Amino acid sequence: MDASYVDLADPTHLEFDYMRWMRIVLRAAHACRVIHVGGGACALPRALAAEASDRSGLQEVCEVDPDVLALAREHCGLRRKRGLRVRVAEGRKFIAGQPAAGWDAVAIDAFVAATVPRHLITVEALGDAARVAPLALINVLDDRSDREVRLVAAALSAAYPRVWALGGRTGNTIVVGSALRLDLDRIAARSAADPSPARLTTPEAMARMVAGTLPLRDQDIGEATGTDSR
């Protein structure tokens, strides 16, 4: 499974379709200060930092595996840059220590094998994300059952007033929780025009999809709030 792709000649180039979809949403929200949970080679944060014109912008990356960042620095050109901060840190713990409304968005792109770590997608975890930022984006891998999408969307629905998604029938889906009223028609048009077109699932359709789905809570996975888990 491909995990990272960085264009060393053009950091704004995003090869992976789901990262381009995430960028479309972040641009629509004018999100300049973003916490990224899950780093890898930091392709998306590096692209956003390279595009930033506002000196107050900041891409803060939390990656739990120091070896991953070492590889990114050695082989993928990861360097210090204005507007980009990369740290070895567990994302949920980092978010828990942030002030209310201190960020524009939280982007979660973290996996154990092909599954988002459960402690990142509980009602409590995403409630804390909503405290910190009015927008949360979670990259989910799923099949046609949409089980993972529904599970993530159910937890986001407990934290944000609007939940919707971008994706195809299988593979990557970006599930979005928002307290902002974004122009979903424009986001849908731009996502449909991507080289790998994405379909937007509206908040109304998402509400029907998740009806009856119980979201995960910390007690369901046997973890206390903010504990480290991989």
Secondary structure, DSSP 8 states (H G I E B T S, - for coil): -------TT-TT---SHHHHHHHHHHHHTT--EEEEE--TT-HHHHHHHHH---TT-EEEEEES-HHHHHHHHHHS----BTTEEEEE--HHHHHHTS-TT--SEEEE---BTTB--GGGSSHHHHHHHHHH-SEEEEEEEE-TT-HHHHHHHHHHHTT-SEEEEEE-SSEEEEEEEESS---HHHHHHHHHTSSS--EEE-HHHHHHHHTT-----HHHHT--TT----
